[in-house]
Amino acid sequence: MTEVIVEADGGSRGNPGPAGYGAVVFDADHARVLAERKEYLGVTTNNVAEYRGLIAGLAASAELGATVVAVRMDSKLVVEQMSGRWKVKHPSMIPLVEQARSLVAGFDRVSFTWIPRAENSHADRLANEAMDDGDLVSTVREAVAAGHAPGDQVTVAATGEAEVGSGGAEQAESDPALNGGAAQRVPSSAPGWTGALGRPTRLLLLRHGQTELSIERRYSGRGNPPLTDLGRQQAERAAKMLAAKGDIAAVVTSPLQRARATAEAAAAALDVPLRVLDGLIETDFGDWEGLTFAEAAQRDPQLHTDWLGDSSIPAPGGESFDQVRERVESVRRDLVALYPGQNIVVVSHVTPIKTLLQLALGVGPSLLYRLHLDLASLCIAEFYPDGGASVRLVNDVSYLS
């Protein structure tokens, strides 16, 4: 696939007010939908929502492997600014414009065309659906904040060492003596507390095995260290466990070799297809890549502190957890659409797996700093066709002992 058409829109009911975006990617003939994106953004402005729609459409095009993109939007502001004819005056818009331009730079050619709203009805519908979801999203978040929990039990492993402040840094293995605290399987019935309907897409979230950076507890993002001998053993044990489960349709993985090697073992044991999804890659830690938590804090003390308290702040030369969430959410939507009602193994890294759990629970970014995930651990999250979600397992490592 080389050429695609992106139509994107965003809206805010109040400007600022409850906002959302929609984006759709068509083939070059505008005959077939290749991808859809939509998201409720909370309270923000029309312009922010429109740019978020553009960014989502460009990101989806990149994931599809497009090289030439024709963007069509009914936002005169976005089209003129991205075409370089209008200046970006509002400071709050500059980061979004830069993010969009960074995505544009990854294609051979991108054109921007203004179209009447009537010709942008597909993206407009998605944006309105996202805004319509706002009340439900807010209700779920308020319920979680108030301490209401699902009827199904979710038990976090007693690892003996919190991951506070480590973000997506690679972790050393936990003490084997503590593995008895791993989460236990829970019943497979639908979660009555949500009233979710239909058969969910069940994501079996498998973290990759050990690497040398894991042993030294260093930030390991876009670096590409291989699995150690122990890491390969962990991958084989995880694969054997998954094969025993059965009823798994496919394995999808991050492109990094530590995840791919873990995923290849699982796919071989299950005899199912393996698909690489760039959106499952670990956080880009930029200049902190390869540093320990203490070394990064010493190198950039104020930035490191700010980064730990604000998910919108990127690591120097890297990306923010908010950016990770956006691409992981896109992957989640695609998996639910591609594998409705099926079980899928997702092999990835600390931050993407935590983000999928965060999305399933409807909670804020504090989960990224408070949840511990061991190497080669398994979590299970389910996403229902009506928008409901459930977490069924967290940090199971019982099969490694």
N, C-alpha and C positions, 0 to 999 in steps of 0.2 A: 504494500500500500504506500503510495507516494503523495497523492493529492487528496485533501479533504476540505470540507466547508464547515466552519464553525459559526453557529448562531448563538448569541448570548444575550441575557437581559438580567436586570436586577431592579428591585423595587423596594420602597420603604413607605409604610402606611403612617405617614406623619412627617417624615423628612426633617429631623430624624424621628424614627419610630421603628416598630417591628419590621425587620427587613429580611430579604432572602434573595437568592439568585438562582438562575437556571441556565444551563448550557447544553447544547446538543451538537454532536458531530455527525455530519452526513458524509457519504461517499461523494466523489467528484461530480457525479450526475445528479446529486440531490435527490436520490431515489431511495436510499437505504440508510437507516439510522445505525450508526456504529457505536455510539456511546451517549449517555445522558448523565448530567450532573445537576444536583440541586441541593441547597442547604439553607436552613434557617440561621440567620446571623445574629439574632438578638436585636438590640436597638442601635441603629446606625443610619446613615444617609443613603439616598438614591445613588449618588456617585460611587460611594464605597461598594455598594451592592453590585453595581454595573461592572466595576473593575474586578470584583471577586468572580463574577460570572465569566468575564473574559479570561481570567487566569485559570479557572477550572476548565474551560474549553480548550485552551492551549495545552494545559497539562495532559488532558485526555488525548489530544492529538499526538503529543509526544509519546505517550504510552502505546499508542496504536502504530507507531513507527512512521508517521507522516513526515514528509520533507517539504511539502508545499501546502500552505494553509490560506484559505480565503475566509477572512472574518467578516461577518455581516451582522451589524448591530443597529438598533434604532436610537442609540445614544450618540448624538452629534458630538458631545464633549469627548467621549472616549475615542471615537473615530478620528477626530481632528487632532487630539493630543498624541495618539499613537502614530498618526501619520506625520507628526512633526510640524504641523501647521499652527497649532495653538500651544501656548506655554502652559506649564503646570504651575499654578499660582498658590494653591493651598498647601501648606506644609504637610498636613496629615495625609495628603494624597500621594506624596512623593514616593514613599516606600512601596505602595501598590503599583505605581507606574513603573518603578524600577524592577519590581518582580515580573511584571508583564513583559517588559523589554528584555529581561534576562531570558525568559522563555522564548521570545521571538528570535533571539540570537541563535537558538539551537536549531532553527529550521533553515533550509536553503532560501526560501522566500515566503513572506507573509504579506498579504494585502488587506486593507481595511476599507470597507464600503458601508456607507449609511443606507439603511432601508427603512421604509415606513413601518410603523408598529404592526400594521395588519400583516406584513410579510414576515414578522418575527414572532408569530403566534405560538410556535412550539416552545421556544425558550421562555416566552412570557407566561405560558401555562405552567411550566416547571417552576418559575420564580414564585408564582402565586401559590402553587402547591406547597412550596417551602414555607412561605409566610403563613399559610393556613395551618401548617404543622406547629407553628410557634406556641400556641396555647398548650398543646400536648407536651412539647419539649419542656416548657417552663414548669408544667405540672409535675412531670417526672423528676426534674431536678429539685423542685421544692420538696417533693416527697422524700427523696434521698437525703437532702439536707436536714429534714426533720427527723431522720432516723428510721423511716419505714423501710423494711427490708423485704425481699422476695420470700415467698413461702418455701422455696427450695434452698437448702443450706449450701453455703459456699464457705469452705474452710481454707484459710491461708496457711501455708506450711510454716512451721516453727523453725526458722533457719538459724536463729541464734545471733544473726547480725543484720541489722536494718540496712537498707540501701539508701538511707537518707542522704540527699545531696549528690548522689552519684549519677542521676539522670540515666542515660543509656550506656554508661561505662560498663565494660566487660567485668564480670565478677568471677572470683575464684570459686571452686566447688565448695558447697557447704560441708560441714562435718558430717560424714556418713552416719554417725550415731544419731544425728538429728533428723534423718530422713524419715523416721517413723512418724513425724508430724505432718507429712505431706497430705494434701487434700485427698479425701476419699471420693469415689464416684457417688453420684447422687441419682435418684430415680430419673427416668427419661420422659416422664409425663410432662405435658405442657404446663407452664407456670401460671397457676390460677390467679395469682395476684395481679397480673397484667391484663388478663382477659384476652391475650394474644390468640389469634386464629390462624389456622392453616399449619402446614408442616414447615418448620424452620430450616434454613440453611445452617448447618452445624459446622463451625470452624474449629478444627483441632489445632491449636496454636502451639507449635513445637519450636522451642529455642534451639539454636545450633549447639554443637558440642564444643569442647574445650579448645582454645588456641593458646599460644605462648603469651599473648597479651592478657588473656583471662587469668593466667597464673599470676601475673604481675599486677593485676587489677588496674589496668590502664585504659584510658578512653580509646575505644576501638570503633570507629565509625566507618568511613569509606576506605580505610586501609584494608588490605586483603590477605591477612595471615591465614595459612592453612590450619586444618585441624591437627592437633597433636595425636599421638598414638592413643591416649586415653579418650580424646575427642572422637576418634573413629570408633572406638569401642562403645562410647555413649550413643553414637548415631546408630550402630548396629543393634544395640539393645532397644532403643526407641523404635526402630524399624520392626523388630520382632514383636514388640508390644502392639504396634499398630496393625500388623498383619493378623494378629490374633483377634483384634476387634472386627476386622473385615467391614464390608458394606461402605467402603470409601471410594468415591468416584474419581478423585484426582489428587495430585500433590502440586501445590504452587510454592514458589520460593523466591527469596531475595536473590539478586544476581551475584552477590559476593560468595567467594568460593567456600567459606566456612559453612554458609547456609546451604549452598548447592550440594556440597558433599553429603551433608546430613539429609537433604531432601532426596538425593539420588539413592541413598540406602533405603529410604522409606518407599520410594516409587518402585524400586526393584523388588522389595519384599511384598508389596501389594499388587505388583503387576498392573499398574495404572499409569496414565500419562503424567509427565512432569512438565510444568509450565513455569517459565521465569517471568516475574512481574517486577519491573523496576521500582514501582511504588512501595515495595516491601523492604527496600534497602534501609540500613541503619541511618540514624541521624548523622549529618555531616558536622563533625566537631571542629572542623577547620584547623586553626593553629594549635588547638589542644589535642589533636590526634596523637596518640602514643604517650601522652602525659598521664601521671597519676592524678587523683583528685587534689592531693596536696600541692603537686607541682603546678597544676593549672591555677589553683588559688593563689599561689605565690607569684606566678607570672603576671596575672591580671586580677589583683585582689578585689577591686571594686566591681569590675565587670562580672567576675565569677559570682560574687554575692548577688548582684542584680539578676544575673541569669537564673540563679536558683529560685528567685522569688517572682519571676515574670516570664511566662512561657512564650511571650512575643519577642523576647530578646534573643538574638542568635549568638552562638559562639563566634569568636573573631574569625572571619573568613569562612564561616560555616552557615548553618541554618538554625532556625528556632524550632521549638517543639510545636508551636502553632503551625508552622509550615509542614512539619512531619504529619500532624493531625490531618491537614487538608489532603495530602496525597494518600494517606492511609484510608481516610474516609472514602475517597474515590475508588480505591481497591475494594473496600468492603461492598460498596454499591455494585460494582461489576461482578463480584463473586456471587452475591445474592441473585443477581439477574442471570448469570451464566449457569449457576448450579442450584436452581430452585428446589428446596426440599431434600438436598443431598448433603452428604458428609464430605468435607474437604480438609485435607491436611495443609496447613499454612506454616511453612518453615521460615522463620525470620529472626529478629534480634530483639533485645530488651525493649527499646522504645516503641517500635511498631506493635509488638504484642501487647504492651501495656496500653497503648493507644486504642487498640481494638477492644480491650477490656473496659477502658474508660468510656468508649462509645456505647458499649453494651449496657453499662451501669448508668449512663447519663450523668456522670460526675465531672468535676472540674479537674484541672491539671495537677492538683496536689497528689493524686494517685500515682503520678509518675515518680514521685520522690518517696512515697511511703510503702510501695509494694515491692517485695523482693522476688526475683525470678532466678532460679538456679539454672545452670547450664544443662541443656538437653531436657528441660522440664516441659510438662504438658499443661496447657490450660484449654478450656472449652468454652466457647461463646456461641450462642444461637441468635440468629436474626430472622424474624418472622416477616412474611409478606405484607402484613398490615402495619409494619413499623415497630412492633414489639421486639424486645430483646431479653435475653437471659444469660447469666454466667453460671455455668454448671461445675466448673472445676478450675482450681488455681494452683499452680506450682506443684504438680504431682511428679515425684521422682522415684516412686516406689519400685519401678521396673529397672532402675539403675543399680540397685543394691544386690 
